Amino acid sequence: MGSSLAGRILYKIMKKILFLTGTRADFGKLKPLMRAVEDAQELECHIFITGMHTLNKYGKTELEVKKEFTENTFVFYNQHLGEPMEVVLANTIKGLSRYIHENKPDLLVVHGDRVEALAGAIAGSVNNVLVCHVEGGERSGTIDELIRHSVSKLSHLHMVANEEAKTRLLQMGEDESSVFVIGSPDIDIMKSKSLPSLGEVKSRYEIPFEQYGILLYHPVTTALDTIYQDTQILCEALKKSNKKFVVIFPNNDEGSQVILDCYEQFKGDDNFKVFPSIKFERFLTLLKNAQVIIGNSSAGIREAPAYAVPTINMGSRQNSRYLHNTIINCDFDLDKITNELSSLFDMPATNVVEASDYFGSGNSAQQFIEVLLSKNLWELSPQKLFIDRVEA
């Protein structure tokens, strides 16, 4: 199958496209692709909802998914609070495999590096269902690196954000004709004109701040021995800065409760507003207007640079990621963190930094659909072959 996006055809039998979403973050990224599939007459959009979406503690965002997509959704409860990652993996494989047997999707779309994506790739590939991996081929710290590349090797089709990601997949033995550079789908939303206004978002969440930063900090599963100390230093630095912050709960990986326990010190402090979850479009509006985002979320590496918003990146979670000139890597040192915060909050409005387009230009959904509507895609065999590439 050539990498050309040509060859659109009409299908006598509608193709069933199943998206797997396990978190507020991957739903935000997959949503433009879901909408595009929903709008295509030749395709049928189905959504398997699981993971953090189902947990009350994190805002039970399954309700948001079902509100936006009212047809062909299925909720699977794959975990109780505190269950180990490997148990969540096993539960998800079991539930998704049953769904696949009953509903027989033609293509399963998974995103990124979460354990649910790995479960999807395993369940799809062993059932001879074509698996499409969105945003593979990237690098980072912690166990995400292992999961992401494992998902790619279990996938038949790759939608990557840039040429560097494509090159890595080719190094891993993937067929070049199966790798498409479409950019990051969330850029489609970021560049759209339909985002809510800052006033609307502040009113909805009762955020009174004029200037504010965003704290989004996740556990690093390979560095749990320092998570309490690191989080305490981070929280102390934010309090010491005397600036305003919107704080969003971490993901539910092992160690997340330690972070949440540390966040208890923000209760009753008027400088902090803490939320279990914020809808992706509203989060983008907050991010676009923030003075800084601090923590270790990929939002500081991907979305913030696209808005030219400064990032203070803490720790090893985003190791080996792309570094735009808006990103500052910082150690867990109280004085260093407070100094960086002071300089960024006090930065003159005339100090304009160019936004990054490294992760796409805002037309990912269109390119995704062109691939799905190409005749050659549906001639792909579920039997993959490793492509040897020997340097001369």
For each residue, the residues with C-beta under 8 A, 3 or more apart:
1: 177 178 374 376 377 379 380
2: 177 376
3: 176 177 179 180
4: 7 374
5: 180 367 370 371 374
6: 370 374
7: 4 373 374 375 376
8: 370 373 374
9: 373 374 375
10: 42
11: 14 15 42 378
12:
13:
14: 11 42 43 44
15: 11 42 43 44 106 107 372 378
16: 43 44 46 103 104 105 106 107
17: 37 43 44 45 46 105 106 107 109 372
18: 46 47 48 100 103 105 107 108 109
19: 30 33 34 37 45 46 47 48 109
20: 47 48 50 96 108 109 110 111 116 117 119 120
21: 26 27 30 47 48 49 50 51 53 65 111 116
22: 26 50 51 52 53 78 92 114 115 116 117
23: 26 27 51 52 53 114 116 251
24: 27 28 52 53 58 59 61 64 277 278 279 280
25: 28 29 251 280 298 299
26: 21 22 23 29 30 111 112 114 117
27: 21 23 24 30 31 53 61 64 65 280
28: 24 25 31 186 189 280 281 283
29: 25 26 32 111 112 134 135 184 185 186
30: 19 21 26 27 33 34 109 111 134 185
31: 27 28 34 35 68 185 189 280
32: 29 35 36 185 186 188 189 364 365
33: 19 30 36 37 109 134 185 364 365 368
34: 19 30 31 37 38 45 47 69
35: 31 32 38 39 365
36: 32 33 39 40 365 366 368 369
37: 17 19 33 34 40 43 44 45 369 372
38: 34 35 45 69
39: 35 36
40: 36 37 43 369 372 373
41:
42: 10 11 14 15 373
43: 14 15 16 17 37 40 369 372 373
44: 14 15 16 17 37 72
45: 17 19 34 37 38 69 71 72
46: 16 17 18 19 72 73 74 103 105
47: 18 19 20 21 34 65 69 72 73 74
48: 18 19 20 21 74 76 96 99 120
49: 21 53 54 62 65 66 73 74 75 76
50: 20 21 22 53 54 75 76 77 78 92 95 96 116
51: 21 22 23 54 78 79 88 92 114 116 252
52: 22 23 24 55 58 61 251 252
53: 21 22 23 24 27 49 50 60 61 62 65 75
54: 49 50 51 60 62 75 76 77 78 79
55: 52 58 60 79 81 252
56: 59 60
57: 81 249 252 276
58: 24 52 55 61 249 252 276 277
59: 24 56 275 276 277
60: 53 54 55 56 63
61: 24 27 52 53 58 64 65 277
62: 49 53 54 65 66 75
63: 60 66 67
64: 24 27 61 67 68 279
65: 21 27 47 49 53 61 62 68 69 73
66: 49 62 63 69 70 73 75
67: 63 64 70
68: 31 64 65
69: 34 38 45 47 65 66 72 73
70: 66 67 73
71: 45
72: 44 45 46 47 69
73: 46 47 49 65 66 69 70
74: 46 47 48 49 99
75: 49 50 53 54 62 66
76: 48 49 50 54 92 95 96 99
77: 50 54
78: 22 50 51 54 88 91 92 95 116 119
79: 51 54 55 83 87 88 91
80: 83
81: 55 57 252
82: 257
83: 79 80 87 88 91
84: 87 88 254
85: 88 89 115 143 221 253 254
86: 89 90
87: 79 83 84 90 91
88: 51 78 79 83 84 85 91 92 115 116
89: 85 86 92 93 115 118 119
90: 86 87 93 94
91: 78 79 83 87 88 94 95
92: 22 50 51 76 78 88 89 95 96 115 116 119 120 123
93: 89 90 96 97 119 122 123
94: 90 91 97 98
95: 50 76 78 91 92 98 99
96: 20 48 50 76 92 93 99 100 119 120 123
97: 93 94 100 101 123 126 127
98: 94 95 101 102
99: 48 74 76 95 96 102 103
100: 18 96 97 103 104 105 108 123 124 127 129
101: 97 98 104 127
102: 98 99
103: 16 18 46 99 100
104: 16 100 101
105: 16 17 18 46 100 108 129
106: 15 16 17 129 130 378
107: 15 16 17 18 129 130 131 132 157 372
108: 18 20 100 105 120 121 123 124 129 130 131 132
109: 17 18 19 20 30 33 131 132 134
110: 20 116 117 120 121 124 131 132 133 134 151 155
111: 20 21 26 29 30 114 117 133 134 135
112: 26 29 117 134 135 144 148 151
113: 117 140 144 145 147 148 151
114: 22 23 26 51 111 117 118 144 147
115: 22 85 88 89 92 118 119 147
116: 20 21 22 23 50 51 78 88 92 110 119 120
117: 20 22 26 110 111 112 113 114 120 121 133 147 151
118: 89 114 115 121 122 147 150 151 154
119: 20 78 89 92 93 96 115 116 122 123
120: 20 48 92 96 108 110 116 117 123 124 131 151
121: 108 110 117 118 124 125 131 133 150 151 154 155
122: 93 118 119 125 126 154
123: 92 93 96 97 100 108 119 120 126 127 129
124: 100 108 110 120 121 127 129 130 131 154
125: 121 122 128 129 131 154 155 156 382
126: 97 122 123
127: 97 100 101 123 124
128: 125 382
129: 100 105 106 107 108 123 124 125 382
130: 106 107 108 124 156 157 380 382
131: 107 108 109 110 120 121 124 125 154 155 156 157
132: 107 108 109 110 155 156 157 158 159
133: 110 111 117 121 136 151 152 155 157 158 159
134: 29 30 33 109 110 111 112 159 185
135: 29 111 112 138 159 160 161 165 184
136: 133 148 149 151 152 155 158 160 165 169
137: 152 158 160 164 165 166 167 168 169 172 179
138: 135 148 160 161 165 168 321
139: 145 168 319 320 321
140: 113 144 145 148 298 317 318 319 320 321
141: 144 145 220 222 315 316 317 318 319 320
142: 145 220 221 222 223 316 317
143: 85 146 147 221 222
144: 112 113 114 140 141 147 148 317
145: 113 139 140 141 142 148 149 320
146: 143 149 150
147: 113 114 115 117 118 143 144 150 151
148: 112 113 136 138 140 144 145 151 152
149: 136 145 146 152 153 172
150: 118 121 146 147 153 154
151: 110 112 113 117 118 120 121 133 136 147 148 154 155
152: 133 136 137 148 149 155 158 169 172 174
153: 149 150 172
154: 118 121 122 124 125 131 150 151
155: 110 121 125 131 132 133 136 151 152 158
156: 125 130 131 132 178 380 382 384
157: 107 130 131 132 133 178 180 371 377 380
158: 132 133 136 137 152 155 166 169 174 178 179 180
159: 132 133 134 135 180 182 364 368 371
160: 135 136 137 138 165 166 169 179 180 181 182
161: 135 138 165 181 182 183 184 358 359 360
162: 165 166 181 183 358 359 360
163: 166 167 181
164: 137 167 168 322
165: 135 136 137 138 160 161 162 168 169 181
166: 137 158 160 162 163 169 170 179 181
167: 137 163 164 170 171
168: 137 138 139 164 165 171 172
169: 136 137 152 158 160 165 166 172 174 179
170: 166 167 173 174 176 179 387 389
171: 167 168 389
172: 137 149 152 153 168 169
173: 170 386 387 388 389
174: 152 158 169 170 178 179 387
175: 178 179 384 385 387
176: 3 170 179 387
177: 1 2 3
178: 1 156 157 158 174 175 380
179: 3 137 158 160 166 169 170 174 175 176
180: 3 5 157 158 159 160 367 371
181: 160 161 162 163 165 166
182: 159 160 161 185 360 363 364 367 368 371
183: 161 162 187 359 360 361 362 363 364 367
184: 29 135 161 187 302 359 360 364
185: 29 30 31 32 33 134 182 188 189 360 364 365 368
186: 28 29 32 189 190 280 284 302 303
187: 183 184 190 191 306 359 360 361 362 364
188: 32 185 191 192 360 362 363 364 365
189: 28 31 32 185 186 192 195 280 281 284
190: 186 187 195 284 288 303 306 307 362
191: 187 188 361 362
192: 188 189 195 362
193:
194: 281
195: 189 190 192 281 284 285 288
196: 200 201 281 282 285
197: 200 201 285
198: 201 202 285 286 288 289
199: 202 203
200: 196 197 203 204 285
201: 196 197 198 204 205 207 282 285 286
202: 198 199 205 206 207 208 209
203: 199 200 206
204: 200 201 282
205: 201 202 246 273 275 278 282
206: 202 203 273
207: 201 202 212 246 273 286
208: 202
209: 202 212 244 246 273
210: 244
211: 243 244 291 345
212: 207 209 243 244 245 246 286 290 291
213: 238 243 244 245 246 290 291 292 293 294 341 344 345
214: 245 246 247 248 286 287 290 292 293 294 295
215: 234 238 245 246 247 248 293 294 295
216: 248 250 293 294 295 296 297 299 300
217: 231 234 250 259 294 295 296 297 314
218: 250 251 253 256 259 295 296 297 317
219: 224 227 250 251 253 254 255 256 258 259
220: 141 142 223 224 227 255 296 315 316 317
221: 85 142 143 224 253 254 255
222: 141 142 143 316
223: 142 220 226 227 230 315 316
224: 219 220 221 227 254 255
225:
226: 223 229 230 332
227: 219 220 223 224 230 231 255 258 259
228: 231 232 258 262
229: 226 232 233 332
230: 223 226 227 233 234 314 315 332
231: 217 227 228 234 235 258 259 262
232: 228 229 235 236 262
233: 229 230 236 237 332 333 334 337
234: 215 217 230 231 237 238 294 295 314 332 337
235: 231 232 238 239 262 263 265 266
236: 232 233 239 240 334
237: 233 234 240 241 334 337 338 341
238: 213 215 234 235 241 243 245 272 294 337 341
239: 235 236 242 265 269 271
240: 236 237 334 338
241: 237 238 337 338 341 342 345
242: 239 271
243: 211 212 213 238 271 291 341 345
244: 209 210 211 212 213 271 272
245: 212 213 214 215 238 271 272 273
246: 205 207 209 212 213 214 215 273 275 286 290
247: 214 215 263 266 272 273 274 275
248: 214 215 216 274 275 276 277 278 283
249: 57 58 256 260 263 274 275 276 277
250: 216 217 218 219 253 256 259 260
251: 23 25 52 218 219 256
252: 51 52 55 57 58 81 256
253: 85 218 219 221 250 256
254: 84 85 219 221 224
255: 219 220 221 224 227 258 259
256: 218 219 249 250 251 252 253 259 260
257: 82 260 261
258: 219 227 228 231 255 261 262
259: 217 218 219 227 231 250 255 256 262 263
260: 249 250 256 257 263 264
261: 257 258 264
262: 228 231 232 235 258 259 265
263: 235 247 249 259 260 266 274
264: 260 261 267
265: 235 239 262 269
266: 235 247 263 269 272 274
267: 264 274
268:
269: 239 265 266 272
270:
271: 239 242 243 244 245
272: 238 244 245 247 266 269
273: 205 206 207 209 245 246 247
274: 247 248 249 263 266 267
275: 59 205 246 247 248 249 278
276: 57 58 59 248 249
277: 24 58 59 61 248 249
278: 24 205 248 275 282 283 286
279: 24 64 282 283
280: 24 25 27 28 31 186 189 283 284
281: 28 189 194 195 196 284 285
282: 196 201 204 205 278 279 285 286
283: 28 248 278 279 280 286 287 299
284: 186 189 190 195 280 281 287 288 303
285: 195 196 197 198 200 201 281 282 288 289
286: 198 201 207 212 214 246 278 282 283 289 290
287: 214 283 284 290 293 299 303 304 307 309
288: 190 195 198 284 285 307 309
289: 198 285 286
290: 212 213 214 246 286 287 293 309
291: 211 212 213 243 309 310 344 345 347
292: 213 214 309 310 311 312 341 344 345
293: 213 214 215 216 287 290 297 299 300 304 309 310 311 312
294: 213 214 215 216 217 234 238 300 311 312 314 337 341
295: 214 215 216 217 218 234 300 312 313 314
296: 216 217 218 220 300 313 314 315 317 318
297: 216 217 218 293 300 301
298: 25 140 301 302 318 321
299: 25 216 283 287 293 302 303 304
300: 216 293 294 295 296 297 303 304 311 312 313 318 327
301: 297 298 304 305 311 313 318 321 322 323 324 327
302: 184 186 298 299 305 306 359
303: 186 190 284 287 299 300 306 307
304: 287 293 299 300 301 307 309 310 311 326 327
305: 301 302 308 309 311 324 326 327 355 356 358
306: 187 190 302 303 355 356 357 359
307: 190 287 288 303 304 355
308: 305 326 352 353 354 355 356
309: 287 288 290 291 292 293 304 305 326
310: 291 292 293 304 326 327 328 344 347 353
311: 292 293 294 300 301 304 305 326 327 328
312: 292 293 294 295 300 328 330 337 340 341 344
313: 295 296 300 301 318 327 328 329 330
314: 217 230 234 294 295 296 330 332 337
315: 141 220 223 230 296 332
316: 141 142 220 222 223 319
317: 140 141 142 144 218 220 296
318: 140 141 296 298 300 301 313 321
319: 139 140 141 316
320: 139 140 141 145
321: 138 139 140 298 301 318
322: 164 301 358 359
323: 301 327 329
324: 301 305 327 356 358
325: 353
326: 304 305 308 309 310 311 353 356
327: 300 301 304 305 310 311 313 323 324
328: 310 311 312 313 340
329: 313 323
330: 312 313 314 333 336 337 340
331: 336
332: 226 229 230 233 234 314 315 337
333: 233 330 336 337
334: 233 236 237 240 337 338
335: 338 339
336: 330 331 333 339 340
337: 233 234 237 238 241 294 312 314 330 332 333 334 340 341
338: 237 240 241 334 335 341 342
339: 335 336 342 343
340: 312 328 330 336 337 343 344
341: 213 237 238 241 243 292 294 312 337 338 344 345
342: 241 338 339 345 346
343: 339 340 346 347
344: 213 291 292 310 312 340 341 347
345: 211 213 241 243 291 292 341 342
346: 342 343
347: 291 310 343 344 351
348: 351
349:
350:
351: 347 348
352: 308
353: 308 310 325 326
354: 308
355: 305 306 307 308
356: 305 306 308 324 326 359
357: 306 360 361
358: 161 162 305 322 324
359: 161 162 183 184 187 302 306 322 356
360: 161 162 182 183 184 185 187 188 357 363 364
361: 183 187 191 357
362: 183 187 188 190 191 192
363: 182 183 188 360 366 367
364: 32 33 159 182 183 184 185 187 188 360 367 368
365: 32 33 35 36 185 188 368 369
366: 36 363 369 370
367: 5 180 182 183 363 364 370 371
368: 33 36 159 182 185 364 365 371 372
369: 36 37 40 43 365 366 372 373
370: 5 6 8 366 367 373 374
371: 5 157 159 180 182 367 368 374 377
372: 15 17 37 40 43 107 368 369 377
373: 7 8 9 40 42 43 369 370
374: 1 4 5 6 7 8 9 370 371 377
375: 7 9 378 379
376: 1 2 7 379 380
377: 1 157 371 372 374 380
378: 11 15 106 375
379: 1 375 376
380: 1 130 156 157 178 376 377
381: 384
382: 125 128 129 130 156
383:
384: 156 175 381
385: 175
386: 173
387: 170 173 174 175 176
388: 173
389: 170 171 173
390:
391:
392:
